[in-house]
Amino acid sequence: MDLKDKIVGLALAALIALVGWNLKETWTMKEQVFKLQQGQVILSKQIKQVKNTVKSFKKKNKKKKKKDDK
């Protein structure tokens, strides 16, 4: 019985260690996903700004071109 108790205790210790490691990795991945989402929001805002800038630049060039044609 003594050897059996040691094996069971060792197995439980290994299981607890594995669960703890898994939780740590899961938390780390959650933080990374959160950072990626924040980066995605920032990139989306930057894309919108660039898109609006390009649109306004095209409008100005179109108006200028019409003016020059007259």
CORGINOR-V310684 format. One record per residue. N is the residue number from 0. OMEGA is omega in degrees with one decimal (none if undefined). D_CENTER is the distance of its C-alpha to the mean C-alpha in Angstrom with 1 decimal. Layout:
# CORGINOR-V310684
N:OMEGA:D_CENTER
N:OMEGA:D_CENTER
This chain:
# CORGINOR-V310684
0:-177.3:51.2
1:178.7:50.1
2:179.2:48.2
3:178.8:46.6
4:178.6:45.4
5:179.5:43.9
6:178.8:42.1
7:178.5:40.7
8:178.7:39.7
9:178.4:38.0
10:178.2:36.2
11:178.1:35.0
12:178.0:33.8
13:179.2:31.9
14:179.1:30.3
15:178.2:29.4
16:-179.9:27.9
17:178.1:25.8
18:178.0:24.6
19:178.9:23.7
20:179.9:21.8
21:178.1:19.9
22:178.9:19.0
23:179.5:17.8
24:178.7:15.6
25:179.5:14.2
26:178.8:13.6
27:178.9:11.9
28:178.5:9.5
29:178.2:8.9
30:179.3:8.4
31:178.3:5.9
32:179.0:3.9
33:178.4:5.1
34:178.0:4.7
35:178.9:1.6
36:177.5:3.8
37:177.9:6.4
38:179.4:6.4
39:178.8:6.8
40:179.7:9.5
41:179.2:11.1
42:179.1:11.4
43:178.0:12.8
44:179.5:15.2
45:178.3:16.2
46:179.3:16.9
47:179.0:19.0
48:-179.5:20.9
49:179.6:21.7
50:178.7:22.8
51:178.4:25.0
52:179.4:26.5
53:178.9:27.3
54:-179.1:28.9
55:178.1:31.0
56:178.4:32.0
57:179.3:33.1
58:179.9:35.1
59:179.6:36.8
60:179.1:37.7
61:179.0:39.1
62:-179.1:41.2
63:-179.8:42.4
64:178.1:43.3
65:-179.7:45.3
66:-178.7:47.0
67:-179.9:48.0
68:-178.1:49.3
69:none:51.7
